[in-house]
Amino acid sequence: MPNTEIITRLLARHDTWRGQNPKTIQRNLASGNDQIDLLLKGGWPAASVTELLVQRQGIGELSLLLPTIQHYCQNNHLSVWLDPPYQPYAPALAAAGISLQKTLIVQSKNHREWLWIAEQCIRNNALLLAWSEKTAPSYTDIRKLQLASADSGHPAFLFTTGKPLSASSPAALRLEIDAADEKHLRLCVRKLRGVAPGEHVLIPRSSELGPQSSLTKLPVNHSYPAMAASTDIPRSTTNVQRLNA
C-alpha cells in the first residue's frame, strides 16, 4: 500500500514538480536591493541553496546579505555563520540592525562536522551562511543541503572561492561575485531557472547597499583582535544540539 504520509510530504515540498502544472512557482525572498531582485527575478530563491562564487574574499560580498540577515533576526530566527574566514566585527553588525543575540558563529573541526552542522541549522529554521575553505562541498553535499532547505522552506547561502564556474551543482542559484572596480561589484548569474547564464549587473558598493557596504566597514573583511568581540557574538566550536526557531 502506498504511504500517504510520504506522498503528502513530497507534494508539499517546494522543489516538487507536478506534471499537471504548466508553471512551477518559485518563491523568492527580497534581497533589499531592486537591481538584485530584478536580476534574480524577484530576489533570493527561498527554500533553496544559493552558491555565491566569490572570486576574491573581502570585496564586499557579505554586504549583499545584510538585509536578509537583518530580516531573519528581526523575525526571531538565528543567523548561523559556519566557518567564516575572518573575525566578524560586532559593532558593524549592530550598526546594520542585526541582533547579536540572534547571531551565532560556529567553527567546525572537520568536513563531516561542517556538513552535519550545516544541515541541522537549515532543518532547525536558522539562516545559514557557510564558508568552505577547508574542504569544498561535493555535489552530494550540496544536494543534501538543498533537500534540507526545500523541507524547511528557508534559504541557505554557501560562499565558495576558487571553484570552477563550469562545475556542476544542485544549488538553485549560482551567482558569481567579483569587483568590477573600486566602486562596484559585478554580479553574474551562472545558474538560475528562467535566467540566461551570463546575465549580470553592476552594484554600487556604497550608495545602493547602505552605509555598511564600504570595504573598511564590512563585518567580515579584516582580522580583528579576538578580544574586541569575544563577548559580543556567541561562538561555538562544538556541535549545535538545538536551534531556536
SULLIN-V947895 format. One record per backbone hydrogen bond with DSSP energy under -1.0 kcal/mol. CO is the residue of the C=O (numbers start at 1). NH is the residue of the N-H. E is the energy in kcal/mol with one decimal. If there is no record, write none. Layout:
co	nh	e
CO	NH	E
CO	NH	E
This chain:
co	nh	e
2	4	-1.1
3	7	-2.0
4	8	-2.5
5	9	-2.1
6	10	-2.3
7	11	-2.4
8	12	-1.3
18	21	-1.4
27	46	-2.3
29	44	-2.1
33	37	-2.4
34	38	-2.1
35	39	-2.1
36	40	-2.5
37	42	-3.7
44	29	-3.1
48	156	-1.8
49	172	-1.1
49	173	-1.4
50	158	-2.7
51	175	-2.6
52	54	-1.2
52	160	-2.6
53	177	-2.7
61	64	-1.1
62	65	-1.7
65	69	-2.7
66	70	-2.6
67	71	-2.2
68	72	-2.2
69	73	-2.5
70	74	-2.5
71	75	-1.0
72	77	-2.3
73	76	-1.5
78	127	-3.1
79	104	-2.7
80	129	-2.7
81	106	-2.9
82	131	-2.5
89	93	-1.6
90	94	-2.6
91	95	-2.2
92	96	-1.2
93	98	-2.2
94	97	-1.7
100	103	-1.3
102	79	-3.2
104	81	-3.1
105	236	-2.1
106	83	-3.1
110	114	-2.4
111	115	-2.5
112	116	-1.9
113	117	-2.9
114	118	-2.4
115	119	-2.3
116	120	-2.4
117	121	-2.6
118	122	-1.9
119	123	-2.5
120	124	-1.3
121	126	-2.4
122	125	-1.6
127	80	-2.4
128	157	-2.7
129	82	-3.0
130	159	-3.2
138	142	-2.4
139	143	-2.2
140	144	-2.0
141	145	-1.9
142	146	-2.6
143	147	-2.2
144	148	-1.8
145	149	-2.3
146	150	-2.1
147	151	-2.0
148	152	-2.3
149	153	-2.4
156	50	-3.1
157	130	-2.7
158	52	-3.2
159	132	-1.2
160	54	-2.2
164	167	-1.3
173	51	-3.3
174	190	-3.0
174	191	-1.5
175	53	-2.4
176	188	-2.5
177	55	-2.4
178	186	-3.6
183	205	-2.4
184	180	-1.2
184	181	-1.3
185	203	-3.1
186	178	-1.9
187	201	-2.0
188	176	-3.0
189	198	-3.2
191	174	-2.1
192	195	-2.2
196	199	-1.9
199	189	-3.0
201	187	-2.7
203	185	-2.7
210	213	-1.6
214	217	-1.6
219	89	-1.4
225	228	-1.5
226	229	-1.0
229	232	-1.0
229	233	-1.3
234	105	-2.7
236	107	-2.6
